[in-house]
Amino acid sequence: MLIKFKKSFEKIAMGLLSFMPEEKQVKKLQETINEYESNEDWQLYLWKEEEVLGTIGVCFEDDKVVVQHISVNPSYRNQGIGKKMVQAVKELYDERHVCGNEFTNEFFEACQEE
């Protein structure tokens, strides 16, 4: 289930985002989380089943929704969690074009393949 980020999930979200290569440094992670908290055009979601397993972050650009962060706890990778998150975002923003960016596009495109 996709749940909207809130401050109480900050450490979990930072931990998950740190698995992305461009988010390794603590200062960069803090800047990213701050942007999600303060910029209304950025939305961060967590994927929760029995526990939080992943995170997906989007930004709104004109008429599209760009997936700019996506990360799954390494213990739960290759189980379709990332694909479920992408699908949930597409359903949430079904009136807009959803796509990846330079960091997420390869994974995003792989999720489109059946």
N, CA and C atoms as an extended XYZ file, in Angstrom:
342
Properties=species:S:1:pos:R:3:atomname:S:1:resname:S:1:resid:I:1 pbc="F F F"
N         0.839       -1.165        0.000 N   MET     1
C         0.000        0.000        0.000 CA  MET     1
C         0.896        1.244        0.000 C   MET     1
N         0.554        2.202       -0.830 N   LEU     2
C         1.278        3.464       -0.940 CA  LEU     2
C         0.776        4.409        0.147 C   LEU     2
N         1.694        4.928        0.955 N   ILE     3
C         1.320        5.907        1.972 CA  ILE     3
C         2.176        7.158        1.801 C   ILE     3
N         1.565        8.303        2.020 N   LYS     4
C         2.258        9.575        1.853 CA  LYS     4
C         3.271        9.773        2.977 C   LYS     4
N         4.434       10.279        2.619 N   PHE     5
C         5.497       10.556        3.579 CA  PHE     5
C         5.037       11.564        4.622 C   PHE     5
N         5.446       11.326        5.854 N   LYS     6
C         5.286       12.313        6.912 CA  LYS     6
C         6.546       12.283        7.766 C   LYS     6
N         6.749       13.306        8.538 N   LYS     7
C         7.985       13.506        9.298 CA  LYS     7
C         8.356       12.282       10.139 C   LYS     7
N         7.383       11.582       10.687 N   SER     8
C         7.688       10.427       11.545 CA  SER     8
C         8.352        9.285       10.773 C   SER     8
N         8.282        9.315        9.443 N   PHE     9
C         8.918        8.289        8.616 CA  PHE     9
C        10.281        8.736        8.072 C   PHE     9
N        10.785        9.873        8.542 N   GLU    10
C        11.988       10.462        7.959 CA  GLU    10
C        13.190        9.512        7.968 C   GLU    10
N        13.481        8.876        9.086 N   LYS    11
C        14.655        7.986        9.156 CA  LYS    11
C        14.497        6.781        8.237 C   LYS    11
N        13.306        6.220        8.173 N   ILE    12
C        13.057        5.084        7.287 CA  ILE    12
C        13.241        5.511        5.836 C   ILE    12
N        12.662        6.660        5.482 N   ALA    13
C        12.773        7.161        4.108 CA  ALA    13
C        14.225        7.447        3.749 C   ALA    13
N        14.961        8.064        4.659 N   MET    14
C        16.371        8.353        4.389 CA  MET    14
C        17.169        7.064        4.214 C   MET    14
N        16.872        6.073        5.024 N   GLY    15
C        17.555        4.786        4.896 CA  GLY    15
C        17.301        4.147        3.544 C   GLY    15
N        16.060        4.175        3.104 N   LEU    16
C        15.716        3.594        1.804 CA  LEU    16
C        16.326        4.394        0.653 C   LEU    16
N        16.237        5.714        0.732 N   LEU    17
C        16.809        6.548       -0.323 CA  LEU    17
C        18.324        6.387       -0.416 C   LEU    17
N        18.968        6.069        0.702 N   SER    18
C        20.432        5.935        0.705 CA  SER    18
C        20.906        4.770       -0.160 C   SER    18
N        20.018        3.873       -0.547 N   PHE    19
C        20.391        2.768       -1.442 CA  PHE    19
C        20.532        3.234       -2.886 C   PHE    19
N        20.056        4.460       -3.182 N   MET    20
C        20.221        5.000       -4.532 CA  MET    20
C        21.618        5.602       -4.639 C   MET    20
N        22.354        5.295       -5.695 N   PRO    21
C        23.748        5.765       -5.811 CA  PRO    21
C        23.927        7.277       -5.651 C   PRO    21
N        23.016        8.070       -6.191 N   GLU    22
C        23.182        9.519       -6.107 CA  GLU    22
C        22.759       10.097       -4.761 C   GLU    22
N        22.286        9.262       -3.853 N   GLU    23
C        21.811        9.718       -2.534 CA  GLU    23
C        22.637        9.147       -1.384 C   GLU    23
N        23.862        8.738       -1.643 N   LYS    24
C        24.688        8.072       -0.627 CA  LYS    24
C        25.092        8.983        0.529 C   LYS    24
N        25.410       10.249        0.243 N   GLN    25
C        25.926       11.141        1.278 CA  GLN    25
C        24.798       11.698        2.144 C   GLN    25
N        25.057       11.777        3.460 N   VAL    26
C        24.042       12.229        4.408 CA  VAL    26
C        23.552       13.637        4.074 C   VAL    26
N        24.455       14.534        3.717 N   LYS    27
C        24.052       15.905        3.387 CA  LYS    27
C        23.087       15.918        2.208 C   LYS    27
N        23.372       15.131        1.187 N   LYS    28
C        22.498       15.037        0.015 CA  LYS    28
C        21.139       14.462        0.405 C   LYS    28
N        21.144       13.421        1.237 N   LEU    29
C        19.884       12.827        1.714 CA  LEU    29
C        19.038       13.846        2.466 C   LEU    29
N        19.684       14.616        3.340 N   GLN    30
C        18.959       15.626        4.111 CA  GLN    30
C        18.362       16.688        3.186 C   GLN    30
N        19.121       17.097        2.155 N   GLU    31
C        18.609       18.065        1.194 CA  GLU    31
C        17.407       17.504        0.438 C   GLU    31
N        17.489       16.231        0.057 N   THR    32
C        16.398       15.586       -0.676 CA  THR    32
C        15.138       15.507        0.188 C   THR    32
N        15.286       15.045        1.426 N   ILE    33
C        14.136       14.950        2.329 CA  ILE    33
C        13.544       16.336        2.570 C   ILE    33
N        14.388       17.327        2.764 N   ASN    34
C        13.911       18.696        2.968 CA  ASN    34
C        13.107       19.180        1.759 C   ASN    34
N        13.577       18.839        0.569 N   GLU    35
C        12.856       19.241       -0.644 CA  GLU    35
C        11.471       18.587       -0.688 C   GLU    35
N        11.388       17.304       -0.314 N   TYR    36
C        10.085       16.631       -0.282 CA  TYR    36
C         9.157       17.258        0.761 C   TYR    36
N         9.722       17.732        1.860 N   GLU    37
C         8.905       18.337        2.917 CA  GLU    37
C         8.444       19.749        2.563 C   GLU    37
N         9.250       20.493        1.801 N   SER    38
C         8.962       21.906        1.588 CA  SER    38
C         8.442       22.271        0.195 C   SER    38
N         8.655       21.423       -0.786 N   ASN    39
C         8.265       21.741       -2.161 CA  ASN    39
C         6.961       21.023       -2.501 C   ASN    39
N         5.921       21.778       -2.763 N   GLU    40
C         4.617       21.157       -3.049 CA  GLU    40
C         4.607       20.392       -4.374 C   GLU    40
N         5.600       20.614       -5.227 N   ASP    41
C         5.694       19.876       -6.488 CA  ASP    41
C         6.457       18.559       -6.349 C   ASP    41
N         6.931       18.253       -5.156 N   TRP    42
C         7.618       16.984       -4.884 CA  TRP    42
C         6.779       16.198       -3.878 C   TRP    42
N         6.543       14.913       -4.174 N   GLN    43
C         5.799       14.044       -3.249 CA  GLN    43
C         6.575       12.747       -3.037 C   GLN    43
N         6.710       12.352       -1.805 N   LEU    44
C         7.392       11.108       -1.454 CA  LEU    44
C         6.370       10.163       -0.839 C   LEU    44
N         6.430        8.913       -1.272 N   TYR    45
C         5.529        7.886       -0.760 CA  TYR    45
C         6.349        6.707       -0.267 C   TYR    45
N         5.804        6.005        0.706 N   LEU    46
C         6.413        4.777        1.207 CA  LEU    46
C         5.506        3.623        0.825 C   LEU    46
N         6.108        2.468        0.591 N   TRP    47
C         5.342        1.267        0.288 CA  TRP    47
C         5.332        0.409        1.541 C   TRP    47
N         4.128        0.173        2.061 N   LYS    48
C         3.999       -0.579        3.299 CA  LYS    48
C         3.142       -1.812        3.078 C   LYS    48
N         3.679       -2.928        3.475 N   GLU    49
C         2.887       -4.158        3.538 CA  GLU    49
C         2.740       -4.417        5.037 C   GLU    49
N         3.470       -5.360        5.603 N   GLU    50
C         3.444       -5.475        7.060 CA  GLU    50
C         4.415       -4.481        7.678 C   GLU    50
N         5.419       -4.086        6.904 N   GLU    51
C         6.361       -3.045        7.308 CA  GLU    51
C         6.686       -2.221        6.070 C   GLU    51
N         7.402       -1.130        6.249 N   VAL    52
C         7.784       -0.297        5.118 CA  VAL    52
C         8.897       -0.996        4.347 C   VAL    52
N         8.658       -1.242        3.049 N   LEU    53
C         9.601       -2.006        2.231 CA  LEU    53
C        10.279       -1.162        1.163 C   LEU    53
N         9.704       -0.005        0.829 N   GLY    54
C        10.280        0.797       -0.245 CA  GLY    54
C         9.782        2.218       -0.209 C   GLY    54
N        10.361        3.007       -1.098 N   THR    55
C         9.952        4.406       -1.227 CA  THR    55
C         9.999        4.809       -2.695 C   THR    55
N         9.113        5.717       -3.046 N   ILE    56
C         9.075        6.245       -4.404 CA  ILE    56
C         8.759        7.737       -4.312 C   ILE    56
N         9.555        8.526       -5.011 N   GLY    57
C         9.377        9.971       -4.989 CA  GLY    57
C         9.106       10.503       -6.378 C   GLY    57
N         8.183       11.432       -6.474 N   VAL    58
C         7.812       11.999       -7.762 CA  VAL    58
C         7.879       13.524       -7.689 C   VAL    58
N         8.011       14.128       -8.857 N   CYS    59
C         7.861       15.580       -8.958 CA  CYS    59
C         6.930       15.866      -10.122 C   CYS    59
N         6.233       16.985      -10.005 N   PHE    60
C         5.267       17.372      -11.019 CA  PHE    60
C         5.908       18.391      -11.950 C   PHE    60
N         5.910       18.074      -13.228 N   GLU    61
C         6.456       18.965      -14.254 CA  GLU    61
C         5.403       19.117      -15.340 C   GLU    61
N         4.832       20.302      -15.432 N   ASP    62
C         3.787       20.588      -16.412 CA  ASP    62
C         2.666       19.559      -16.294 C   ASP    62
N         2.447       18.762      -17.346 N   ASP    63
C         1.351       17.788      -17.330 CA  ASP    63
C         1.832       16.375      -17.020 C   ASP    63
N         3.063       16.238      -16.543 N   LYS    64
C         3.567       14.893      -16.261 CA  LYS    64
C         4.038       14.744      -14.826 C   LYS    64
N         4.136       13.494      -14.409 N   VAL    65
C         4.625       13.123      -13.091 CA  VAL    65
C         5.905       12.333      -13.332 C   VAL    65
N         7.012       12.828      -12.807 N   VAL    66
C         8.315       12.199      -13.030 CA  VAL    66
C         8.745       11.437      -11.782 C   VAL    66
N         8.967       10.136      -11.939 N   VAL    67
C         9.491        9.318      -10.847 CA  VAL    67
C        10.981        9.624      -10.757 C   VAL    67
N        11.373       10.275       -9.660 N   GLN    68
C        12.762       10.678       -9.527 CA  GLN    68
C        13.531        9.862       -8.502 C   GLN    68
N        12.853        9.169       -7.624 N   HIS    69
C        13.496        8.278       -6.669 CA  HIS    69
C        12.656        7.009       -6.558 C   HIS    69
N        13.327        5.890       -6.510 N   ILE    70
C        12.646        4.624       -6.232 CA  ILE    70
C        13.658        3.685       -5.602 C   ILE    70
N        13.277        3.112       -4.475 N   SER    71
C        14.202        2.250       -3.755 CA  SER    71
C        13.426        1.215       -2.954 C   SER    71
N        13.965        0.010       -2.921 N   VAL    72
C        13.358       -1.091       -2.167 CA  VAL    72
C        14.414       -1.635       -1.209 C   VAL    72
N        13.985       -1.960       -0.021 N   ASN    73
C        14.871       -2.592        0.958 CA  ASN    73
C        15.539       -3.795        0.290 C   ASN    73
N        16.870       -3.893        0.342 N   PRO    74
C        17.569       -5.002       -0.340 CA  PRO    74
C        17.049       -6.394        0.025 C   PRO    74
N        16.550       -6.573        1.221 N   SER    75
C        16.025       -7.879        1.639 CA  SER    75
C        14.758       -8.265        0.887 C   SER    75
N        14.119       -7.303        0.236 N   TYR    76
C        12.845       -7.550       -0.443 CA  TYR    76
C        12.919       -7.301       -1.949 C   TYR    76
N        14.118       -7.173       -2.472 N   ARG    77
C        14.257       -6.932       -3.906 CA  ARG    77
C        13.930       -8.182       -4.706 C   ARG    77
N        13.612       -7.975       -5.971 N   ASN    78
C        13.257       -9.044       -6.903 CA  ASN    78
C        11.978       -9.767       -6.503 C   ASN    78
N        11.098       -9.073       -5.796 N   GLN    79
C         9.802       -9.632       -5.410 CA  GLN    79
C         8.646       -8.808       -5.985 C   GLN    79
N         8.968       -7.869       -6.868 N   GLY    80
C         7.934       -7.082       -7.514 CA  GLY    80
C         7.480       -5.853       -6.751 C   GLY    80
N         8.169       -5.496       -5.657 N   ILE    81
C         7.768       -4.332       -4.853 CA  ILE    81
C         7.896       -3.042       -5.680 C   ILE    81
N         9.034       -2.876       -6.362 N   GLY    82
C         9.239       -1.679       -7.181 CA  GLY    82
C         8.173       -1.541       -8.245 C   GLY    82
N         7.852       -2.639       -8.886 N   LYS    83
C         6.818       -2.630       -9.921 CA  LYS    83
C         5.461       -2.243       -9.320 C   LYS    83
N         5.164       -2.752       -8.132 N   LYS    84
C         3.909       -2.392       -7.461 CA  LYS    84
C         3.864       -0.903       -7.149 C   LYS    84
N         5.010       -0.344       -6.724 N   MET    85
C         5.051        1.082       -6.415 CA  MET    85
C         4.820        1.917       -7.672 C   MET    85
N         5.467        1.549       -8.767 N   VAL    86
C         5.289        2.271      -10.031 CA  VAL    86
C         3.821        2.191      -10.462 C   VAL    86
N         3.228        1.028      -10.380 N   GLN    87
C         1.828        0.855      -10.775 CA  GLN    87
C         0.901        1.692       -9.891 C   GLN    87
N         1.183        1.723       -8.588 N   ALA    88
C         0.352        2.501       -7.669 CA  ALA    88
C         0.432        3.995       -7.979 C   ALA    88
N         1.631        4.475       -8.322 N   VAL    89
C         1.783        5.891       -8.688 CA  VAL    89
C         1.032        6.174       -9.984 C   VAL    89
N         1.125        5.268      -10.949 N   LYS    90
C         0.403        5.460      -12.212 CA  LYS    90
C        -1.105        5.512      -11.970 C   LYS    90
N        -1.608        4.686      -11.065 N   GLU    91
C        -3.036        4.701      -10.741 CA  GLU    91
C        -3.416        5.978       -9.989 C   GLU    91
N        -2.549        6.422       -9.086 N   LEU    92
C        -2.807        7.624       -8.301 CA  LEU    92
C        -2.884        8.862       -9.190 C   LEU    92
N        -2.039        8.902      -10.199 N   TYR    93
C        -1.984       10.047      -11.106 CA  TYR    93
C        -2.416        9.641      -12.510 C   TYR    93
N        -3.514        8.910      -12.607 N   ASP    94
C        -3.944        8.342      -13.885 CA  ASP    94
C        -4.314        9.385      -14.928 C   ASP    94
N        -4.563       10.624      -14.503 N   GLU    95
C        -4.908       11.670      -15.465 CA  GLU    95
C        -3.664       12.334      -16.053 C   GLU    95
N        -2.487       11.959      -15.587 N   ARG    96
C        -1.241       12.566      -16.057 CA  ARG    96
C        -0.303       11.498      -16.598 C   ARG    96
N         0.627       11.933      -17.427 N   HIS    97
C         1.658       11.038      -17.968 CA  HIS    97
C         2.707       10.816      -16.874 C   HIS    97
N         2.976        9.559      -16.540 N   VAL    98
C         3.978        9.203      -15.532 CA  VAL    98
C         5.187        8.636      -16.258 C   VAL    98
N         6.379        9.121      -15.893 N   CYS    99
C         7.606        8.670      -16.547 CA  CYS    99
C         8.758        8.690      -15.551 C   CYS    99
N         9.890        8.138      -15.959 N   GLY   100
C        11.095        8.157      -15.139 CA  GLY   100
C        11.987        9.316      -15.526 C   GLY   100
N        13.058        9.513      -14.751 N   ASN   101
C        14.066       10.515      -15.098 CA  ASN   101
C        15.374        9.790      -15.450 C   ASN   101
N        16.464       10.521      -15.537 N   GLU   102
C        17.730        9.902      -15.946 CA  GLU   102
C        18.198        8.811      -14.986 C   GLU   102
N        17.799        8.883      -13.715 N   PHE   103
C        18.222        7.893      -12.727 CA  PHE   103
C        17.247        6.718      -12.619 C   PHE   103
N        15.981        6.962      -12.916 N   THR   104
C        14.960        5.930      -12.690 CA  THR   104
C        14.362        5.360      -13.967 C   THR   104
N        14.662        5.971      -15.108 N   ASN   105
C        13.979        5.573      -16.337 CA  ASN   105
C        14.204        4.111      -16.716 C   ASN   105
N        15.416        3.614      -16.567 N   GLU   106
C        15.681        2.222      -16.942 CA  GLU   106
C        14.805        1.268      -16.125 C   GLU   106
N        14.736        1.504      -14.804 N   PHE   107
C        13.888        0.665      -13.964 CA  PHE   107
C        12.419        0.881      -14.309 C   PHE   107
N        12.022        2.147      -14.485 N   PHE   108
C        10.642        2.471      -14.817 CA  PHE   108
C        10.208        1.746      -16.085 C   PHE   108
N        11.044        1.793      -17.123 N   GLU   109
C        10.725        1.113      -18.382 CA  GLU   109
C        10.626       -0.393      -18.201 C   GLU   109
N        11.503       -0.972      -17.381 N   ALA   110
C        11.451       -2.420      -17.126 CA  ALA   110
C        10.132       -2.809      -16.452 C   ALA   110
N         9.585       -1.906      -15.651 N   CYS   111
C         8.312       -2.181      -14.983 CA  CYS   111
C         7.151       -2.203      -15.971 C   CYS   111
N         7.306       -1.575      -17.109 N   GLN   112
C         6.243       -1.513      -18.108 CA  GLN   112
C         6.144       -2.811      -18.907 C   GLN   112
N         7.233       -3.577      -18.910 N   GLU   113
C         7.256       -4.819      -19.676 CA  GLU   113
C         6.525       -5.914      -18.913 C   GLU   113
N         5.775       -6.666      -19.613 N   GLU   114
C         5.021       -7.766      -18.967 CA  GLU   114
C         5.736       -9.076      -19.116 C   GLU   114
